[in-house]
Amino acid sequence: MPLDPGLLELMRDDLADAPGITEKRMFGGVCFLLDGNMVCGVSGEALIYRVGKPSYAEALALPSVRPLTFTGRPMGGMVEVAPDAAEDAPRARLSALALTHARGLPPKAAKG
């Protein structure tokens, strides 16, 4: 499924005030990283967030949020939101949960 450029811009806007965010093509889409750790991204027509296992239940309780199932099985600590349900308040909460999770991880060393 092709990457939705409107969703990509929406996510860029959501993260505009978060220092240190970089973008990388991954998962057939674009991921946003903090110190090399995934925060969130856009894959096809879905927004994905790495909220971490401690915040997983809170994220799933938000409207229209479901487990991320790239492989046919839920990926623990990762959720997705369909674009037609990507409302501002739940997206803001998911971004906050994902940023908090990424800030708690050790930075990854740059390759190259």
DSSP file with accessible surface (Angstrom, degrees, kcal/mol):
  #  RESIDUE AA STRUCTURE BP1 BP2  ACC     N-H-->O    O-->H-N    N-H-->O    O-->H-N    TCO  KAPPA ALPHA  PHI   PSI    X-CA   Y-CA   Z-CA
    1    1 A M              0   0  164      0, 0.0    43,-0.2     0, 0.0     3,-0.1   0.000 360.0 360.0 360.0 131.2    0.0    0.0    0.0
    2    2 A P        -     0   0  106      0, 0.0     2,-0.2     0, 0.0    41,-0.1  -0.302 360.0 -97.5 -67.3 151.3    1.5    3.4   -1.0
    3    3 A L        -     0   0   40      1,-0.1    42,-0.2    25,-0.1     3,-0.1  -0.458  32.5-128.8 -67.7 132.5    2.6    5.8    1.7
    4    4 A D     >  -     0   0   49     40,-1.9     4,-1.8    -2,-0.2     3,-0.3  -0.753  15.4-162.2 -85.9 109.1    0.0    8.5    2.4
    5    5 A P  H  > S+     0   0   95      0, 0.0     4,-2.2     0, 0.0     5,-0.2   0.819  88.4  58.7 -64.5 -29.1    1.8   11.9    2.2
    6    6 A G  H  > S+     0   0   47      2,-0.2     4,-2.1     1,-0.2     5,-0.1   0.912 106.6  47.0 -65.8 -40.6   -1.0   13.7    4.1
    7    7 A L  H  > S+     0   0   12     -3,-0.3     4,-2.5     2,-0.2     5,-0.2   0.883 109.2  55.1 -67.1 -36.7   -0.5   11.4    7.1
    8    8 A L  H  X S+     0   0   14     -4,-1.8     4,-2.5     1,-0.2    -2,-0.2   0.935 109.9  45.5 -61.8 -45.0    3.2   11.9    6.9
    9    9 A E  H  X S+     0   0   92     -4,-2.2     4,-2.5     2,-0.2    -1,-0.2   0.889 110.4  54.9 -65.3 -38.4    2.8   15.7    7.1
   10   10 A L  H  X S+     0   0   50     -4,-2.1     4,-2.2     2,-0.2    -2,-0.2   0.939 110.8  44.8 -59.6 -45.2    0.3   15.2   10.0
   11   11 A M  H  X S+     0   0    0     -4,-2.5     4,-1.7     2,-0.2    -2,-0.2   0.900 110.3  54.0 -69.0 -39.1    2.8   13.3   12.0
   12   12 A R  H  < S+     0   0   78     -4,-2.5     4,-0.4     1,-0.2    -1,-0.2   0.922 110.0  48.4 -58.8 -42.8    5.6   15.7   11.2
   13   13 A D  H >< S+     0   0  109     -4,-2.5     3,-1.0     1,-0.2     4,-0.3   0.903 108.2  54.3 -63.2 -41.4    3.4   18.5   12.5
   14   14 A D  H 3< S+     0   0   52     -4,-2.2     3,-0.3     1,-0.2    -1,-0.2   0.830 116.1  38.5 -61.2 -32.0    2.6   16.4   15.7
   15   15 A L  T >< S+     0   0    9     -4,-1.7     3,-2.0     1,-0.2    -1,-0.2   0.351  82.4 108.1-101.8   5.4    6.4   16.1   16.3
   16   16 A A  T <  S+     0   0   73     -3,-1.0    -1,-0.2    -4,-0.4    -2,-0.1   0.807  82.3  45.9 -56.8 -32.7    7.5   19.6   15.3
   17   17 A D  T 3  S+     0   0  161     -4,-0.3    -1,-0.3    -3,-0.3    -2,-0.1   0.423  89.2  98.7 -92.4   1.9    8.1   20.7   18.9
   18   18 A A  S X  S-     0   0   14     -3,-2.0     3,-0.9     2,-0.0    -3,-0.0  -0.804  70.8-138.9 -92.9 111.7   10.0   17.5   19.9
   19   19 A P  T 3  S+     0   0  103      0, 0.0    -2,-0.1     0, 0.0    -3,-0.0  -0.346  78.5  26.0 -69.5 147.8   13.8   18.1   19.7
   20   20 A G  T 3  S+     0   0   52      1,-0.3    15,-0.7    14,-0.1     2,-0.3   0.528  78.7 147.7  85.1   7.6   16.1   15.5   18.2
   21   21 A I  E <   -A   34   0A  38     -3,-0.9     2,-0.3    -6,-0.2    -1,-0.3  -0.584  21.4-178.1 -80.0 134.6   13.6   13.7   16.0
   22   22 A T  E     -A   33   0A  76     11,-2.3    11,-3.0    -2,-0.3     2,-0.4  -0.869  18.8-129.5-124.1 162.6   14.9   12.3   12.7
   23   23 A E  E     +A   32   0A  90     -2,-0.3     2,-0.3     9,-0.2     9,-0.2  -0.886  23.9 175.5-114.2 146.3   13.2   10.5    9.9
   24   24 A K  E     -A   31   0A 119      7,-2.3     7,-3.4    -2,-0.4     2,-0.4  -0.985  34.7-114.7-148.8 137.6   14.1    7.1    8.3
   25   25 A R  E     +A   30   0A 181     -2,-0.3     2,-0.3     5,-0.2     5,-0.3  -0.611  55.9 142.6 -72.3 123.0   12.5    5.0    5.6
   26   26 A M  E >   +A   29   0A  62      3,-1.4     3,-2.6    -2,-0.4    -2,-0.1  -0.978  50.6  21.2-154.5 158.8   11.4    1.7    7.3
   27   27 A F  T 3  S-     0   0   88      1,-0.3     3,-0.1    -2,-0.3    -1,-0.0   0.799 128.9 -60.2  53.9  29.7    8.5   -0.8    7.2
   28   28 A G  T 3  S+     0   0   68      1,-0.3    16,-0.5    15,-0.1    -1,-0.3   0.718 130.4  52.1  71.4  16.9    7.5    0.4    3.7
   29   29 A G  E <  S-AB  26  43A   1     -3,-2.6    -3,-1.4    14,-0.2     2,-0.4  -0.578  97.9 -67.0-149.5-146.0    7.0    3.8    5.1
   30   30 A V  E     -AB  25  42A   5     12,-2.1    12,-2.6    -5,-0.3     2,-0.3  -0.988  37.2-162.1-128.7 130.6    8.7    6.5    7.2
   31   31 A C  E     -AB  24  41A   1     -7,-3.4    -7,-2.3    -2,-0.4     2,-0.5  -0.863  13.3-137.9-109.6 150.2    9.6    6.2   10.9
   32   32 A F  E     -AB  23  40A   4      8,-3.6     7,-3.2    -2,-0.3     8,-1.2  -0.919  26.2-165.5-106.8 129.4   10.4    9.0   13.3
   33   33 A L  E     -AB  22  38A  16    -11,-3.0   -11,-2.3    -2,-0.5     2,-0.5  -0.864  19.6-158.3-119.2 151.2   13.4    8.3   15.6
   34   34 A L  E >  S-AB  21  37A  11      3,-2.7     3,-2.2    -2,-0.3   -13,-0.1  -0.990  88.7 -18.7-126.4 116.4   14.8    9.8   18.8
   35   35 A D  T 3  S-     0   0   94    -15,-0.7    73,-2.8    -2,-0.5    -1,-0.1   0.860 130.2 -52.6  53.0  36.4   18.4    8.9   19.3
   36   36 A G  T 3  S+     0   0   31      1,-0.2     2,-0.4    71,-0.2    -1,-0.3   0.394 114.7 117.2  85.3  -4.2   18.0    6.0   16.9
   37   37 A N  E <  S-B   34   0A   7     -3,-2.2    -3,-2.7    68,-0.1    -1,-0.2  -0.839  70.9-110.4-100.8 134.8   15.0    4.6   18.7
   38   38 A M  E     +B   33   0A  14     -2,-0.4    -5,-0.2    -5,-0.2     3,-0.1  -0.346  37.4 169.3 -64.6 134.5   11.6    4.4   16.9
   39   39 A V  E     -     0   0A   0     -7,-3.2    11,-2.7     1,-0.5     2,-0.3   0.756  61.9 -44.9-104.1 -54.8    8.9    6.8   18.2
   40   40 A C  E     +BC  32  49A   0     -8,-1.2    -8,-3.6     9,-0.3    -1,-0.5  -0.924  57.3 178.6-164.3-178.6    6.2    6.5   15.6
   41   41 A G  E     -BC  31  48A   0      7,-2.4     7,-3.0   -10,-0.3     2,-0.5  -0.989  30.3 -98.3-177.6-179.0    5.7    6.4   11.8
   42   42 A V  E     +BC  30  47A   2    -12,-2.6   -12,-2.1    -2,-0.3     2,-0.5  -0.992  29.1 179.7-123.3 127.2    3.5    6.1    8.8
   43   43 A S  E >   -BC  29  46A  23      3,-2.3     3,-1.6    -2,-0.5     2,-0.3  -0.970  63.8 -51.0-129.8 112.9    3.1    2.8    7.0
   44   44 A G  T 3  S-     0   0    5    -16,-0.5   -40,-1.9    -2,-0.5   -16,-0.0  -0.423 123.4 -19.3  61.6-115.8    0.8    2.8    4.0
   45   45 A E  T 3  S+     0   0   96     -2,-0.3     2,-0.4   -42,-0.2    -1,-0.3  -0.087 120.7  86.6-114.6  33.1   -2.4    4.3    5.3
   46   46 A A  E <   -C   43   0A  10     -3,-1.6    -3,-2.3    36,-0.2     2,-0.4  -0.975  66.5-134.8-133.4 147.7   -1.8    3.8    9.0
   47   47 A L  E     -CD  42  81A   0     34,-2.4    34,-2.3    -2,-0.4     2,-0.4  -0.851  27.0-162.4 -94.0 133.9   -0.2    5.7   11.8
   48   48 A I  E     -CD  41  80A   2     -7,-3.0    -7,-2.4    -2,-0.4     2,-0.4  -0.935   6.6-169.4-122.1 145.3    2.0    3.5   14.0
   49   49 A Y  E     -CD  40  79A   0     30,-2.5    30,-2.4    -2,-0.4     2,-1.0  -0.999  20.0-147.7-135.0 136.3    3.3    4.3   17.5
   50   50 A R  E     + D   0  78A  68    -11,-2.7    28,-0.2    -2,-0.4    52,-0.2  -0.812  32.4 159.8-100.8  92.7    5.9    2.5   19.7
   51   51 A V        -     0   0    1     26,-1.4     4,-0.4    -2,-1.0    27,-0.2   0.616  45.7-121.9 -91.5 -14.1    4.4    3.2   23.1
   52   52 A G    >>  -     0   0    3     25,-2.1     3,-0.7    -3,-0.1     4,-0.5   0.120  28.4 -80.0  85.8 155.1    6.2    0.4   25.0
   53   53 A K  G >4 S+     0   0  161      1,-0.2     3,-1.0     2,-0.2     4,-0.5   0.872 124.7  58.8 -62.5 -38.5    4.7   -2.4   26.9
   54   54 A P  G 34 S+     0   0  126      0, 0.0    -1,-0.2     0, 0.0     4,-0.2   0.835 116.2  35.1 -62.6 -27.4    4.1   -0.4   30.2
   55   55 A S  G <> S+     0   0   29     -3,-0.7     4,-2.4    -4,-0.4    -2,-0.2   0.360  89.8 100.9-104.7   4.6    1.8    2.0   28.2
   56   56 A Y  H <X S+     0   0   46     -3,-1.0     4,-2.5    -4,-0.5     5,-0.2   0.923  82.4  46.5 -59.9 -48.8    0.3   -0.5   25.8
   57   57 A A  H  > S+     0   0   76     -4,-0.5     4,-1.3     1,-0.2    -1,-0.2   0.906 112.2  51.5 -63.4 -40.8   -3.0   -1.0   27.6
   58   58 A E  H  4 S+     0   0   88     -4,-0.2     4,-0.5     1,-0.2     3,-0.3   0.925 111.3  48.0 -61.5 -42.7   -3.5    2.8   28.0
   59   59 A A  H >< S+     0   0    0     -4,-2.4     3,-1.5     1,-0.2    -2,-0.2   0.926 109.1  52.5 -64.6 -42.9   -2.8    3.3   24.3
   60   60 A L  H 3< S+     0   0   57     -4,-2.5     5,-0.2     1,-0.3    -1,-0.2   0.749 100.6  63.3 -66.8 -21.3   -5.3    0.5   23.3
   61   61 A A  T 3< S+     0   0   85     -4,-1.3    -1,-0.3    -3,-0.3    -2,-0.2   0.648  84.6  96.5 -77.5 -12.7   -8.0    2.2   25.5
   62   62 A L  S X  S-     0   0   38     -3,-1.5     3,-1.5    -4,-0.5    -3,-0.0  -0.412  93.9 -80.9 -75.3 153.4   -7.9    5.3   23.2
   63   63 A P  T 3  S-     0   0   72      0, 0.0    24,-0.2     0, 0.0    -1,-0.1  -0.267 107.8  -2.8 -58.6 133.7  -10.5    5.6   20.4
   64   64 A S  T 3  S+     0   0   67      1,-0.2    18,-0.7    -3,-0.1     2,-0.4   0.600  94.1 136.1  64.2  16.7   -9.7    3.6   17.2
   65   65 A V  E <   +E   81   0A  15     -3,-1.5    -1,-0.2    -5,-0.2    16,-0.2  -0.791  26.3 172.1 -95.3 136.8   -6.4    2.3   18.4
   66   66 A R  E     -E   80   0A 110     14,-2.3    14,-2.8    -2,-0.4    -5,-0.0  -0.937  39.6 -80.4-138.4 162.6   -5.6   -1.3   17.8
   67   67 A P  E     -E   79   0A  45      0, 0.0     2,-0.5     0, 0.0    12,-0.3  -0.308  47.1-114.2 -61.0 144.6   -2.5   -3.6   18.2
   68   68 A L        +     0   0    1     10,-2.0     7,-2.5     7,-0.4    10,-0.2  -0.712  36.0 179.9 -79.7 127.3    0.0   -3.4   15.4
   69   69 A T    >   +     0   0   62     -2,-0.5     3,-0.9     5,-0.2    -1,-0.1  -0.482  21.3 148.9-131.5  62.9    0.0   -6.7   13.5
   70   70 A F  T 3  S+     0   0   88      1,-0.2    -1,-0.1     3,-0.2    -2,-0.0   0.890  84.3  37.7 -58.8 -39.8    2.6   -6.6   10.7
   71   71 A T  T 3  S-     0   0  105      2,-0.6    -1,-0.2    -3,-0.1    -2,-0.1   0.321 124.8 -94.6 -98.6   7.0    3.3  -10.3   11.0
   72   72 A G  S <  S+     0   0   66     -3,-0.9    -2,-0.1     1,-0.3    -3,-0.1   0.305 105.8  83.0  93.4 -10.2   -0.2  -11.5   11.7
   73   73 A R  S    S-     0   0  183     -5,-0.0    -2,-0.6     0, 0.0    -1,-0.3  -0.949  92.6 -95.1-122.8 148.8    0.5  -11.4   15.5
   74   74 A P        -     0   0   84      0, 0.0     2,-0.8     0, 0.0    -5,-0.2  -0.355  31.7-136.1 -61.7 137.4    0.3   -8.3   17.8
   75   75 A M    >   -     0   0   55     -7,-2.5     3,-2.2     3,-0.3    -7,-0.4  -0.887  29.7-118.7 -95.4 108.4    3.7   -6.6   18.2
   76   76 A G  T 3  S+     0   0   46     -2,-0.8   -23,-0.2     1,-0.3   -24,-0.1  -0.171  93.4  13.1 -51.8 131.4    3.9   -5.9   22.0
   77   77 A G  T 3  S+     0   0    2    -25,-0.3   -25,-2.1     1,-0.2   -26,-1.4   0.473 107.1 100.8  83.2   1.7    4.2   -2.2   22.8
   78   78 A M  E <   +D   50   0A  18     -3,-2.2   -10,-2.0   -28,-0.2    -3,-0.3  -0.973  45.3 176.2-125.0 137.6    3.2   -1.1   19.3
   79   79 A V  E     -DE  49  67A   0    -30,-2.4   -30,-2.5    -2,-0.4     2,-0.3  -0.861  13.1-149.0-132.4 165.1   -0.2    0.2   18.1
   80   80 A E  E     -DE  48  66A  30    -14,-2.8   -14,-2.3    -2,-0.3     2,-0.4  -0.954   0.8-156.0-136.1 157.8   -1.7    1.6   15.0
   81   81 A V  E     -DE  47  65A   4    -34,-2.3   -34,-2.4    -2,-0.3   -16,-0.1  -1.000  24.2-123.1-132.2 129.8   -4.5    4.0   14.1
   82   82 A A    >   -     0   0   15    -18,-0.7     3,-1.6    -2,-0.4     4,-0.2  -0.428  27.1-119.6 -68.4 146.2   -6.4    4.0   10.9
   83   83 A P  G >  S+     0   0   44      0, 0.0     3,-1.2     0, 0.0    -1,-0.1   0.844 110.8  57.7 -61.0 -33.3   -6.2    7.4    9.1
   84   84 A D  G 3  S+     0   0  148      1,-0.3    -2,-0.0     3,-0.0     0, 0.0   0.633 111.8  43.2 -73.9  -9.4   -9.9    8.0    9.1
   85   85 A A  G <  S+     0   0   14     -3,-1.6     2,-2.2   -21,-0.1    -1,-0.3   0.266  77.9 120.1-113.8   9.2   -9.9    7.8   12.9
   86   86 A A    <   +     0   0   16     -3,-1.2     2,-0.1    -4,-0.2   -22,-0.1  -0.463  41.9 175.9 -81.0  75.2   -6.7    9.8   13.6
   87   87 A E     >  -     0   0  121     -2,-2.2     4,-2.0   -24,-0.2     5,-0.2  -0.442  38.6-113.4 -79.9 157.2   -8.2   12.5   15.7
   88   88 A D  H  > S+     0   0  116      1,-0.2     4,-2.6     2,-0.2     5,-0.2   0.904 108.0  48.9 -58.8 -51.2   -6.0   15.2   17.3
   89   89 A A  H  > S+     0   0   78      2,-0.2     4,-2.2     1,-0.2     5,-0.2   0.942 114.2  43.2 -63.7 -48.6   -6.4   14.3   21.0
   90   90 A P  H  > S+     0   0   13      0, 0.0     4,-2.8     0, 0.0    -1,-0.2   0.918 114.6  51.9 -63.6 -37.5   -5.7   10.6   20.8
   91   91 A R  H  X S+     0   0   12     -4,-2.0     4,-2.8     1,-0.2    -2,-0.2   0.921 109.0  50.3 -62.3 -42.3   -2.8   11.3   18.4
   92   92 A A  H  X S+     0   0   60     -4,-2.6     4,-2.2    -5,-0.2    -1,-0.2   0.913 112.2  47.0 -62.5 -41.7   -1.3   13.8   20.8
   93   93 A R  H  X S+     0   0  105     -4,-2.2     4,-2.6     2,-0.2    -2,-0.2   0.919 112.6  49.2 -67.0 -42.8   -1.6   11.2   23.7
   94   94 A L  H  X S+     0   0    1     -4,-2.8     4,-2.7     2,-0.2     5,-0.2   0.916 110.8  50.6 -62.7 -41.0   -0.1    8.5   21.5
   95   95 A S  H  X S+     0   0    7     -4,-2.8     4,-2.7    -5,-0.2     5,-0.2   0.921 110.9  49.1 -61.7 -42.6    2.8   10.8   20.5
   96   96 A A  H  X S+     0   0   36     -4,-2.2     4,-2.4     2,-0.2    -2,-0.2   0.923 112.3  47.4 -64.0 -44.0    3.4   11.7   24.2
   97   97 A L  H  X S+     0   0    8     -4,-2.6     4,-2.3     2,-0.2    -2,-0.2   0.924 114.3  47.4 -62.8 -42.6    3.4    8.0   25.2
   98   98 A A  H  X S+     0   0    0     -4,-2.7     4,-2.6     2,-0.2    -2,-0.2   0.904 112.1  48.8 -68.1 -40.3    5.8    7.1   22.4
   99   99 A L  H  X S+     0   0   18     -4,-2.7     4,-2.6    -5,-0.2    -1,-0.2   0.917 110.8  51.1 -64.9 -41.6    8.2   10.0   23.1
  100  100 A T  H  X S+     0   0   93     -4,-2.4     4,-1.1    -5,-0.2    -2,-0.2   0.925 111.3  48.3 -60.6 -44.2    8.3    9.1   26.8
  101  101 A H  H >< S+     0   0   44     -4,-2.3     3,-0.8     1,-0.2     4,-0.3   0.949 112.5  47.4 -61.4 -48.6    9.1    5.5   25.9
  102  102 A A  H >< S+     0   0    1     -4,-2.6     3,-1.4     1,-0.2    -2,-0.2   0.877 107.6  56.4 -63.4 -36.0   11.9    6.5   23.4
  103  103 A R  H 3< S+     0   0  141     -4,-2.6    -1,-0.2     1,-0.3    -2,-0.2   0.762 103.2  56.5 -67.2 -23.0   13.4    8.9   25.9
  104  104 A G  T << S+     0   0   67     -4,-1.1    -1,-0.3    -3,-0.8    -2,-0.2   0.502  93.7  85.7 -86.2  -2.2   13.7    6.0   28.4
  105  105 A L  S <  S-     0   0   44     -3,-1.4   -68,-0.1    -4,-0.3     3,-0.1  -0.697  88.3-104.1 -98.5 150.2   15.8    3.9   26.0
  106  106 A P        -     0   0   98      0, 0.0    -2,-0.1     0, 0.0    -1,-0.1  -0.447  46.7 -98.9 -69.0 143.7   19.5    4.1   25.6
  107  107 A P        -     0   0   91      0, 0.0     2,-0.4     0, 0.0   -71,-0.2  -0.316  35.7-124.5 -60.5 145.1   20.6    5.9   22.5
  108  108 A K        -     0   0  125    -73,-2.8     2,-0.2    -3,-0.1   -71,-0.1  -0.758  25.7-112.2 -91.6 140.3   21.6    3.7   19.5
  109  109 A A        -     0   0   96     -2,-0.4     2,-0.2     1,-0.1    -1,-0.0  -0.477  34.2-111.4 -71.0 139.0   25.0    4.1   18.0
  110  110 A A        -     0   0  102     -2,-0.2     2,-0.3     1,-0.1    -1,-0.1  -0.481  29.7-132.7 -70.7 138.5   25.0    5.5   14.5
  111  111 A K              0   0  209     -2,-0.2    -1,-0.1     1,-0.1    -3,-0.0  -0.683 360.0 360.0 -88.8 149.3   26.1    3.1   11.8
  112  112 A G              0   0  128     -2,-0.3    -1,-0.1     0, 0.0    -2,-0.0   0.146 360.0 360.0 123.0 360.0   28.6    4.1    9.2
